[in-house]
Amino acid sequence: EQRPREAAPLCSAELALVFDATPPTSLRALRDRALIAVGAGSALRRSELVALDVEDLRYISAPQTGYSALVRTSKTSDEAATVWVHRSGRETCPVAALDSWLAASGITSGPLFRSVDRYGTLGDRLSDRSVSRLVREAATRADLPPGNWSGHSLRAGFVTEAARRGRSSREIARQTRHSPTSPVLHRYVRLVTPWDDNAAAEGLF
């Protein structure tokens, strides 16, 4: 039996290319930048991302700066949980992208991520399938390497990027809400090149 193809992780380098290819010149572009950056920065599942309402966000100014996001239900639990979206100060900062989307759209309550027609008119809440479509379209615009780009690329990208930066499984799991020993969590850590985190890269002999 053939295993399903794993989603390609959208990490910081890929996110920067997506932002370059999606300049903030329209309401749709602002939404796409915010959705993709928040999805990558929060490690939310695509269904959780589109379920967010403005009322689920709370701005935090100390000790870190950003938003806490209330996840009311999830794929694996009916209990509410909180995830964090931190201000990075980079061009791809999810907090800055989210603030730009909210300011331009005028959304102050209700669904956070909504459809936008070609005239810039806001519609209904996005579906989880819309997230995968928007990620695929963004990957195409950015001329990213061929791969299985999907909504899950955002969550996989968070885990992969965090692991590359030396974050422990426990730290990653606090955001993703996995068990630190979950085989699923470790499967998400997909290294782009075989010499990353590999003792052979040091030229032992």
ABEGO torsion letter per residue (X at the ends): XBBBBBBBBBBAAAAAAAAAABBBABAAAAAAAAAAAAAAAAGBBAAAAAABBAAABBBBAOABBEBBBBBABBAABABBBBBBBBBAGBAABAAAAAAAAAAAAGBABEBABBBBBAAGBBBBBBBAAAAAAAAAAAAAAAGBBBBBBBAAAAAAAAAAAAAAAGBBAAAAAAAAGBBAABAAAAAABBBABAABGBAAAAGAX
